[in-house]
Amino acid sequence: MMLETGTTQSELSRVSGVRQSSISQALSGKLNLSDEQLERLLSCMGYRLEVVRRHVVPELTRSERRSWQLHRKLSTHLTRSSLQSWRPRIERNLKRLREGVSGQPHVRNIDRWESLIDHGDVPGIHRVLTGLDRDSIEMREVSPMGGLLPQNERADVLRLAG
């Protein structure tokens, strides 16, 4: 729209009240603007934002889909109480992962797992276990939740996953 209307980033920033650095980051894909911010920017160029809500099947590799299915099943068992009973195994898994993993984003994601576990953040753990966003997918690549799902349920999930 900026090209169509001949609007520069600095001009759009002045008329919209959205910082020029935010506009620049959004255009380069480094920042996701809220619907409200995007609506504001578009209206300053004579357009409106129309949001269409529909379900979309995410593009996952076979491995990513299987991991999501296993973690989703485990999520059905996650409570504050189960997290406490799982904690010794999770901590052993985290130690083993930390010793065997290097590089980013894996090291950072192990740190994030440790923080979620240390804080007992059950809603946050549910989000990671069931999320289909790239961040959750990458977190599950270094999941400390191995060995927690009952074997019969694990086998069922893997059989259905194909």
C-alpha positions in Angstrom: 0.0 0.0 0.0 2.9 2.3 0.7 4.2 1.9 -2.8 0.7 2.4 -4.3 0.1 5.6 -2.3 3.7 6.9 -2.5 3.9 7.0 1.3 7.3 6.9 3.0 7.9 5.3 6.4 8.7 8.6 8.0 5.5 10.2 6.6 3.4 7.3 7.7 4.9 7.5 11.1 4.1 11.2 11.4 0.4 10.8 10.4 -0.3 7.5 12.2 1.6 8.0 15.4 3.3 4.6 15.0 7.0 4.8 15.5 9.0 4.7 12.2 11.3 2.0 13.7 8.2 -0.2 14.3 7.1 0.4 10.7 10.5 -0.6 9.4 10.6 -3.7 11.6 7.2 -4.7 10.4 8.1 -4.3 6.8 11.2 -6.4 7.2 9.2 -9.2 9.0 10.9 -8.6 12.4 7.8 -7.3 14.1 4.2 -8.3 14.0 1.9 -5.3 14.4 -1.3 -5.6 16.3 -4.5 -5.5 14.3 -5.1 -2.0 15.8 -1.7 -0.7 14.7 -2.1 -2.2 11.2 -5.7 -0.7 10.9 -4.2 2.7 11.9 -1.5 2.5 9.3 -3.8 1.4 6.6 -6.4 4.0 7.4 -3.8 6.7 7.0 -3.2 5.5 3.5 -7.0 5.3 2.7 -7.5 1.6 3.3 -9.2 -0.6 5.9 -8.1 -3.8 7.5 -10.4 -6.8 7.1 -9.6 -9.8 9.3 -11.1 -13.1 8.1 -11.1 -15.8 10.8 -10.9 -19.3 9.4 -9.1 -22.4 10.4 -5.9 -23.2 8.6 -4.0 -26.5 8.6 -0.4 -25.7 9.5 2.4 -26.9 7.3 4.3 -29.3 9.6 6.9 -31.9 8.8 6.0 -35.5 9.7 8.4 -35.3 12.7 6.9 -32.0 13.8 3.3 -33.3 13.6 4.2 -36.5 15.5 5.9 -34.4 18.2 2.9 -32.2 18.5 0.5 -35.1 18.7 2.6 -36.7 21.5 3.0 -33.5 23.4 -0.7 -32.7 23.0 -1.6 -36.1 24.5 0.8 -35.5 27.4 -0.9 -32.1 27.9 -4.1 -33.8 28.8 -2.4 -35.2 31.9 -0.6 -31.9 32.9 -1.8 -30.4 36.2 0.1 -28.7 39.0 0.1 -32.0 40.8 1.3 -34.1 37.9 4.0 -31.5 37.2 5.3 -31.9 40.7 5.4 -35.7 40.4 7.1 -35.5 37.0 9.6 -33.0 38.2 12.5 -35.4 39.0 12.3 -37.0 35.5 12.0 -33.6 33.8 15.0 -32.3 35.7 17.1 -35.4 34.7 16.0 -34.9 31.1 16.9 -31.2 31.2 20.4 -32.1 32.5 20.9 -34.7 29.8 19.6 -32.3 27.1 21.9 -29.5 28.4 24.9 -31.8 28.2 24.1 -33.0 24.7 22.9 -29.8 23.0 24.7 -26.8 21.7 23.8 -23.8 19.6 20.8 -21.6 19.3 17.9 -21.7 19.5 18.3 -25.0 21.4 20.3 -23.7 24.4 17.9 -20.7 24.8 14.9 -23.1 24.6 16.3 -25.4 27.3 16.7 -22.2 29.5 13.0 -21.4 28.7 11.9 -24.9 29.6 13.8 -24.7 32.9 12.1 -21.4 33.7 8.6 -22.8 32.9 9.3 -25.8 35.1 10.9 -23.8 38.0 8.0 -21.4 38.1 5.4 -24.2 37.8 3.9 -22.3 34.9 1.3 -24.9 33.9 -0.6 -22.6 31.4 2.8 -21.7 29.8 3.7 -25.4 29.5 0.3 -26.2 28.0 0.9 -23.5 25.4 4.3 -25.0 24.4 3.0 -28.6 24.4 0.0 -27.7 22.2 1.2 -24.7 20.2 1.6 -24.8 16.4 3.6 -21.6 16.2 7.2 -21.9 15.2 8.4 -21.0 18.7 6.5 -23.9 20.3 7.7 -26.3 17.6 11.3 -25.3 18.3 10.7 -25.6 22.0 9.5 -29.2 21.5 12.7 -30.1 19.6 14.4 -30.0 23.0 11.5 -31.1 25.2 12.3 -32.5 28.6 9.0 -34.3 28.7 10.3 -37.7 27.3 9.2 -40.8 29.2 6.2 -39.1 30.9 3.4 -40.3 28.6 2.2 -43.8 29.5 3.5 -46.3 27.0 0.1 -47.5 25.9 -1.0 -43.9 25.1 2.3 -43.2 23.3 1.8 -46.3 21.2 -1.8 -45.2 20.3 -0.7 -41.8 19.3 2.2 -43.1 17.1 -0.1 -45.7 15.5 -2.7 -43.1 14.6 0.0 -40.7 13.4 1.1 -43.3 10.9 
